[in-house]
């Protein structure tokens, strides 16, 4: 048994803590917020073993001006933040070259193809197997141009064994009668799924973890006390906390700790928004992704969630809820008559690396430090697979995939 401290109580941190506690370790999780109440609470809930398409693809740069000029578009960059984001954007563009795309896609597929298999036992252990829904999801396109524009992404999936079924307009209506009759092309991915309540999943993990003897401390980590052999303590707003083995799962703030530990990683916040409809007047059978708008509409147990968009504005700027208003407009376009008894808006920080791959594995500098962050748009998908990898490494077991693509010093 080892004494392990985890920074971060999001879905990745709590999944990692759960796997380590199940291995018999003495585990403490430290976070300034309650479990799951940051980025993990507001995502689209998708569990997608087929999410092997990098965020950056050849040709995407040509679409950026159109996206930025469209107030309903999927991308926004605050004018005052562009220069700060530029180094990350240049790395992102370099990772979008076709010779980089295929290895990145292979690494994403290796990690995420085990999503449902990894989440099943954890959800069962936490007493919430009902939250894991294996319904598949549907992607719909209004125009031939948009459908053809995603041809490379569909080829990447199919080349890696992801089952994709093409649907015509009639079949789309059969699959989801609530959709407006404007969609000419559709693709159904039957092997995918979703979590009906991401916040409740993380909270259930936290509750079972504590019941099994794990400890969660609600503290803000201010600094690390580090010597030649690695970190020896966390310096928090409630005092000094000794550390033997440290796992950094702090989401968008992970680079702050990684930098103090000698690993500078190009981590950026891609701010995402959602609109949530309680008691919706329109229901879906499964998640639906808009091919044009790049947003998901997901039927959660608490209502219908419409989530998406990317905004570059850093971690300190106030939310721009015009982005959520745009999602509301697009949701009404997709689902005629949509309303809810209570409609709420949310913004969260996706921790994104420029090559679309997370940082998973041991620190290149200290033997008592492990990293598990930077999952970007697939944090929920990658949470349980990442947790298994970290648990294997700490236990001295060989992980079930090659973790070299996720190393912290790859840049």
Secondary structure, DSSP 8 states (H G I E B T S, - for coil): --EEEEE--SHHHHHHHHHHHHTT-EEEEEESS-TT-SGGGSS--EE-TT----S--TTHHHHHHHHHH-TTSSEEE-GGGHHHHHHHHHHHHHHTSHHHHHHHHHHHHHHHTTHHHHHHHHHHHTT-GGGEE---EEEEES-HHHHHHTHHHHHHHHHTT---EEE-HHHHHHH-TTS-TT--EEEEETT-EEES-HHHHHHHHHHHHHHTT-EEEE--EEEEEEETTEEEEEEETTEEEE-SEEEE--GGGHHHHHHHTT----EEEEEEEEEEEET-SS--SSEEEETTT-EEEEEETTEEEEEEEEEE-TTTS---THHHHHHHHHHHHHSTT---SEEEEEEEEEEEETTS--EEEE-SS-TTEEEEE-BGGGHHHHHHHHHHHHHHHHHT---SS--GGG-TT--
